[in-house]
Amino acid sequence: MDLGIQGKTALVFGADSGIGWNTARILLAEGATVVVSDLDQSQLDNSADQLEAPYGELHAFAADVTSASSLADLHTRVREAVGEIDILVQSSGVTGAQGLFHEIDEDGWTSTLDVDLMGPVRITREFIGDLRNGGWGRIVYLVSEDASQPYDDELPYCAAKAGVLSFAKGLSRSYANEGLLVNTVSPAFIHTPMTDAMMKRRAEQLGTTFDEAITSFLDEERPYMELKRRGEPEEVANVIAFLCSDLASFVNGANYRVDSGSVATI
């Protein structure tokens, strides 16, 4: 499919694995120049080595989304390598502090919010100038089903994702007349290293196999996921890539759920 982004430049955060990596793969295949970023340079380099860039360029630069100075350094490296960006995909994040409300201390809250809410804010503040300059731009934030259907054992994560959803909606009103469109994607229980770790812990706690932990989680915790499986990263990345494209030229301020029906409300 021709997404109309050949020659565009994309910056993808959280791209050392999972959804971010698959998004970078699709954008490269569509002819975009792609810069991938994540926290650890060596892991990022290993992941970038597995990406193919048949048309566009590929660059890999590490950065810490909790540090404004780290993001400023990243911006300098991006400018030197590829110039200004046209597309920003923010998919980095952490599960953060888990447990019931009375079990999570202030550090658990602030550390989770610092990555999952303030990370997108810092990234946007740093790169918004690039995205406003060309008369055409796209921002896509990876949110979560938890933004609209919170769970009581991961409230810091839920609150952060709800904050990003609101931030994106408000931001979408600011620059659309300049050609910059802002949208979000909300997946549920995707086959990523994050959910692998969750299911390993669950299997240990329940004394079951990894696959049995997934089955019981779907039955007990995510009963509205009608397809009864974890989603695959590329199933989310396909939607992100669409929102980055010319095909989504009339989509702004929207939240696309890729969740097998997990969110029970309309």
C-alpha positions in Angstrom: 0.0 0.0 0.0 1.3 3.4 -0.9 1.1 5.6 2.2 2.3 8.7 0.5 5.3 9.1 2.8 8.2 8.4 0.5 10.8 11.1 1.3 9.3 12.0 4.6 11.4 11.8 7.8 10.1 9.9 10.8 11.4 9.7 14.4 10.2 6.7 16.3 10.7 6.4 20.1 10.5 3.0 21.8 11.9 1.3 18.7 14.2 -1.3 20.1 11.4 -3.9 20.1 7.7 -4.6 19.8 5.3 -2.0 18.4 7.9 0.8 17.9 10.3 -1.6 16.0 7.5 -2.8 13.7 6.3 0.7 13.1 9.8 1.7 12.0 9.9 -1.4 9.7 6.7 -0.4 7.9 7.7 3.3 7.5 11.1 2.2 6.1 9.3 -0.1 3.6 7.2 2.8 2.5 10.2 4.8 1.7 10.5 7.1 4.7 13.8 8.1 6.3 13.6 6.8 9.8 15.4 7.6 13.0 14.8 5.1 15.8 15.4 5.9 19.4 15.4 4.1 22.8 17.2 4.3 26.1 20.1 1.8 25.5 22.3 2.4 22.4 23.7 -1.1 22.2 20.3 -2.7 22.3 19.0 -0.1 19.9 21.8 -0.9 17.5 21.1 -4.6 17.6 17.4 -3.9 16.8 18.3 -1.5 14.0 20.5 -4.1 12.5 17.4 -6.3 12.0 15.6 -3.5 10.1 15.8 -3.3 6.3 15.9 0.1 4.6 15.3 -0.6 0.9 14.3 3.0 0.1 14.8 5.3 3.0 17.7 5.9 5.4 17.9 4.4 8.9 19.6 6.0 11.9 19.7 4.9 15.5 20.3 7.3 18.3 19.7 6.6 22.0 17.9 9.1 24.3 16.4 9.3 27.7 12.8 10.6 27.6 13.0 11.7 31.3 15.8 14.2 30.4 15.2 17.4 28.5 18.9 17.7 27.9 19.2 14.2 26.5 16.3 15.0 24.1 18.0 18.2 23.1 21.2 16.3 22.3 19.1 13.8 20.3 17.6 16.7 18.3 21.0 18.0 17.4 22.1 14.5 16.2 18.9 14.1 14.2 19.3 17.6 12.5 22.9 16.7 11.6 21.9 13.3 10.2 18.6 14.0 8.4 17.4 17.5 9.0 14.0 18.2 10.3 11.4 15.5 11.0 7.9 15.3 9.5 6.6 12.4 11.6 6.8 11.7 15.3 5.8 8.4 16.8 6.0 8.1 20.6 5.7 4.5 21.7 8.2 4.3 24.5 6.9 3.6 28.0 7.0 1.5 31.1 4.4 -0.5 33.1 5.6 1.4 36.2 4.5 0.8 39.7 1.9 -1.9 40.2 -0.3 -2.9 43.1 -3.4 -1.6 44.8 -3.5 2.1 45.5 -2.4 1.8 49.2 0.6 -0.3 48.2 2.1 2.3 45.8 4.3 5.1 47.3 4.9 8.5 45.9 8.1 7.5 44.2 6.1 4.8 42.3 3.7 7.4 41.1 6.3 10.0 40.1 8.6 7.6 38.3 5.8 6.2 36.2 4.3 9.6 35.4 7.8 10.9 34.5 8.2 8.3 31.7 4.7 7.7 30.6 3.2 11.2 30.7 6.0 13.7 30.9 8.1 11.7 28.4 5.6 12.5 25.5 5.4 16.1 26.7 9.1 16.6 26.7 9.5 14.9 23.3 6.8 17.0 21.8 8.2 20.2 23.3 11.6 19.4 21.8 10.5 18.5 18.3 7.3 20.6 17.8 9.2 23.3 15.8 10.3 20.7 13.2 6.8 19.4 12.8 5.2 22.9 12.3 7.7 24.0 9.7 6.8 22.0 6.6 3.1 22.5 6.3 2.7 18.7 6.7 3.2 16.7 9.9 2.0 13.8 11.9 2.2 12.9 15.6 1.0 9.5 16.9 1.2 8.7 20.6 0.9 5.1 21.8 -1.6 5.2 24.6 -3.5 2.1 26.0 -6.9 0.6 26.7 -6.0 1.6 30.3 -6.5 5.3 29.3 -10.3 4.8 29.1 -10.7 1.5 31.0 -8.4 1.7 34.1 -7.5 -1.3 36.2 -7.0 -1.0 40.0 -3.7 -2.7 40.1 -1.8 -0.3 37.8 -3.3 3.1 38.5 -0.2 5.2 37.9 0.1 3.7 34.3 -3.6 4.2 33.7 -3.5 7.8 34.9 -0.4 8.6 32.8 -2.0 7.1 29.6 -5.3 9.0 30.3 -3.2 12.1 30.6 -1.5 11.5 27.2 -4.9 10.9 25.6 -6.2 14.2 26.9 -2.9 16.0 26.0 -3.1 14.6 22.4 -6.7 15.7 22.0 -5.9 19.2 23.1 -2.7 19.4 21.0 -4.7 18.3 17.9 -6.6 21.6 18.1 -3.5 23.7 18.2 -1.7 23.1 14.9 -4.1 21.4 12.5 -4.4 24.6 10.4 -0.7 24.3 9.8 -1.0 20.7 8.5 0.1 19.0 11.7 -2.3 16.2 12.6 -2.2 14.5 16.1 -3.7 11.2 16.9 -3.4 8.3 19.4 -3.5 4.5 19.2 -4.7 2.4 22.2 -3.7 -1.3 22.1 -4.6 -4.0 24.6 -2.4 -6.9 25.7 0.0 -7.1 22.8 2.7 -9.7 22.4 5.6 -7.5 23.5 8.5 -7.8 26.0 6.4 -5.9 28.5 3.5 -8.4 28.5 6.0 -11.3 28.3 7.3 -10.1 31.7 3.8 -9.7 33.1 2.9 -13.2 32.1 6.1 -14.7 33.5 5.3 -13.1 36.8 1.7 -14.3 36.7 2.9 -17.9 35.9 5.2 -17.8 38.8 2.5 -16.5 41.2 -0.1 -19.0 40.0 2.3 -21.9 39.6 1.2 -22.5 36.0 2.9 -22.5 32.6 3.4 -19.3 30.6 0.6 -20.2 28.2 -1.8 -21.1 31.0 -1.0 -17.7 32.5 -2.0 -16.0 29.3 -5.2 -18.0 29.0 -6.3 -17.3 32.6 -5.4 -13.6 32.2 -7.7 -13.4 29.2 -10.5 -15.2 30.9 -10.3 -13.4 34.2 -8.8 -9.9 33.5 -9.7 -9.2 29.8 -13.0 -11.0 29.2 -14.0 -8.6 26.4 -11.0 -9.4 24.2 -13.2 -11.5 21.9 -10.4 -12.9 19.8 -9.0 -14.6 22.9 -5.3 -14.0 22.2 -2.6 -11.4 22.5 -2.4 -9.0 19.6 0.8 -8.9 17.5 3.0 -5.8 17.4 2.5 -5.4 13.7 -1.2 -5.3 14.1 -0.8 -2.1 16.1 2.0 -0.8 13.9 -0.2 -1.1 10.8 -2.7 1.4 12.4 0.1 3.7 13.5 1.6 3.7 10.0 -1.8 4.6 8.5 -2.1 7.6 10.9 1.4 8.7 9.8 0.3 8.7 6.2 -1.3 10.8 3.6 -4.2 8.3 3.7 -5.2 9.8 7.1 -5.4 13.4 5.9 -8.8 14.0 7.5 -8.0 12.2 10.8 -7.2 14.5 13.7 -7.7 14.2 17.4 -8.8 10.6 17.1 -8.0 7.6 19.3 -7.8 4.3 17.4 -8.4 1.2 19.6 -6.5 -1.9 18.6 -7.8 -4.1 21.4 -9.9 -7.0 20.2 -12.9 -5.4 21.9 -11.2 -5.1 25.3 -12.7 -1.7 26.1 -16.3 -2.5 27.0 -17.9 0.9 26.3 -18.5 2.6 23.0 
